Amino acid sequence: MSGHVFRVSEVVGQLRSLGVEAGGVLLVHTSFRALRPIEGGPLGLIAALRTALGPDGTLVMPSWTDDDATPFDPATTAAAPDLGVTADLFWRQPGTVRSDHAFACAAIGPKAEAIVKTALPLPPHTPDSPVGRVRDHDGQVLLLGVGHDADTSLHVAELLARVPYGVPRHITARADDGGPVRIDYRENDHCCQRFALADGWLRTRGLQAEGPVGHGTARLARAQNVVRLAVDALRDEPLLFLHGAEEGCAECDEARASVNG
């Protein structure tokens, strides 16, 4: 970790230089550890993102849970630890709107309700999920200190391309009488390491901006471009995002086995 503490104003300048659009919709996946130190910590990063977007922009972050056994409560359920400290702090901020279901996103800005207040999407990242709605609103995807392996827009692409794999998953929701109810579903889930292919697709077409934010590396692309290029590739090769059977990836092997399961 470098000794230089980035001021919020410096981070705002980096975001604007990268191409974050004032007044736009911005879905952010981040590892604060890769960016720090920033003045004000994760809340300083959130402040910088909001300033770069301006009052007419809408900031969106993932906010889902990893607890399959407990009904989701948007007012109390913590965001999954692998989403990072910034995402877990973001949904707790005044004025932030959060989805009412376990596959939640949180957002603040004029389009927050329209993006995050969806019905329960099954599987989690359907075209009408919060992540899918970022695409509908011509939003940008910003990856801060993480790669496309964290880019959930690519799961939207898998469903649009009708990939043949889907592994069994479940969540626990609230029934009409308030009690817990188990919901089983199949999810286009795997290790996601091969989502890194999106770097090449976007770079060769000049559709991805890259540069520093804080002490980390950022990637910025339009959600529509990410999804469109991935759908095109998956229609040619539906198992493209899965490691080969010889590569020893248990998660991809499970997904591959589901094709004929």
Secondary structure as the mmCIF struct_conf table of DSSP 4:
data_model
#
loop_
_struct_conf.conf_type_id
_struct_conf.id
_struct_conf.beg_label_comp_id
_struct_conf.beg_label_asym_id
_struct_conf.beg_label_seq_id
_struct_conf.end_label_comp_id
_struct_conf.end_label_asym_id
_struct_conf.end_label_seq_id
BEND BEND1 GLY A 3 GLY A 3
STRN STRN1 PHE A 6 PHE A 6
HELX_RH_AL_P HELX_RH_AL_P1 VAL A 8 LEU A 18
TURN_TY1_P TURN_TY1_P1 GLY A 19 GLY A 19
HELX_LH_PP_P HELX_LH_PP_P1 VAL A 20 GLU A 21
TURN_TY1_P TURN_TY1_P2 ALA A 22 GLY A 23
BEND BEND2 GLY A 24 GLY A 24
STRN STRN2 VAL A 25 THR A 30
HELX_RH_AL_P HELX_RH_AL_P2 PHE A 32 LEU A 35
STRN STRN3 ILE A 38 ILE A 38
TURN_TY1_P TURN_TY1_P3 GLU A 39 GLY A 40
HELX_RH_AL_P HELX_RH_AL_P3 GLY A 41 LEU A 53
TURN_TY1_P TURN_TY1_P4 PRO A 55 ASP A 56
STRN STRN4 THR A 58 PRO A 62
BEND BEND3 ASP A 68 THR A 70
TURN_TY1_P TURN_TY1_P5 PRO A 74 THR A 76
HELX_LH_PP_P HELX_LH_PP_P2 THR A 77 ALA A 80
HELX_RH_3T_P HELX_RH_3T_P1 PRO A 81 LEU A 83
HELX_RH_AL_P HELX_RH_AL_P4 VAL A 85 PHE A 90
TURN_TY1_P TURN_TY1_P6 TRP A 91 ARG A 92
BEND BEND4 GLN A 93 GLN A 93
TURN_TY1_P TURN_TY1_P7 PRO A 94 GLY A 95
STRN STRN5 VAL A 97 ARG A 98
BEND BEND5 ASP A 100 HIS A 101
TURN_TY1_P TURN_TY1_P8 ALA A 102 PHE A 103
STRN STRN6 CYS A 105 ILE A 108
BEND BEND6 GLY A 109 GLY A 109
TURN_TY1_P TURN_TY1_P9 PRO A 110 LYS A 111
HELX_RH_AL_P HELX_RH_AL_P5 ALA A 112 VAL A 116
HELX_LH_PP_P HELX_LH_PP_P3 ALA A 119 PRO A 121
BEND BEND7 LEU A 122 PRO A 123
TURN_TY1_P TURN_TY1_P10 PRO A 124 HIS A 125
TURN_TY1_P TURN_TY1_P11 PRO A 127 ASP A 128
BEND BEND8 SER A 129 SER A 129
HELX_RH_AL_P HELX_RH_AL_P6 PRO A 130 ASP A 136
TURN_TY1_P TURN_TY1_P12 HIS A 137 ASP A 138
STRN STRN7 GLN A 140 LEU A 144
BEND BEND9 GLY A 145 GLY A 145
HELX_RH_3T_P HELX_RH_3T_P2 HIS A 148 ALA A 150
TURN_TY1_P TURN_TY1_P13 THR A 152 THR A 152
HELX_RH_AL_P HELX_RH_AL_P7 SER A 153 LEU A 160
TURN_TY1_P TURN_TY1_P14 ALA A 161 ARG A 162
BEND BEND10 PRO A 164 PRO A 164
STRN STRN8 VAL A 167 ARG A 174
TURN_TY1_P TURN_TY1_P15 ASP A 176 ASP A 177
BEND BEND11 GLY A 178 GLY A 179
STRN STRN9 PRO A 180 GLU A 187
BEND BEND12 HIS A 190 HIS A 190
HELX_RH_3T_P HELX_RH_3T_P3 GLN A 193 ALA A 196
HELX_RH_AL_P HELX_RH_AL_P8 LEU A 197 THR A 204
TURN_TY1_P TURN_TY1_P16 ARG A 205 GLY A 206
STRN STRN10 ALA A 209 VAL A 213
TURN_TY1_P TURN_TY1_P17 GLY A 214 HIS A 215
STRN STRN11 GLY A 216 ARG A 222
HELX_RH_AL_P HELX_RH_AL_P9 ALA A 223 ASP A 236
TURN_TY1_P TURN_TY1_P18 PRO A 238 PHE A 241
BEND BEND13 LEU A 242 LEU A 242
HELX_LH_PP_P HELX_LH_PP_P4 HIS A 243 GLY A 244
HELX_RH_3T_P HELX_RH_3T_P4 ALA A 245 GLU A 247
HELX_RH_AL_P HELX_RH_AL_P10 ALA A 250 SER A 258
TURN_TY1_P TURN_TY1_P19 VAL A 259 VAL A 259
#
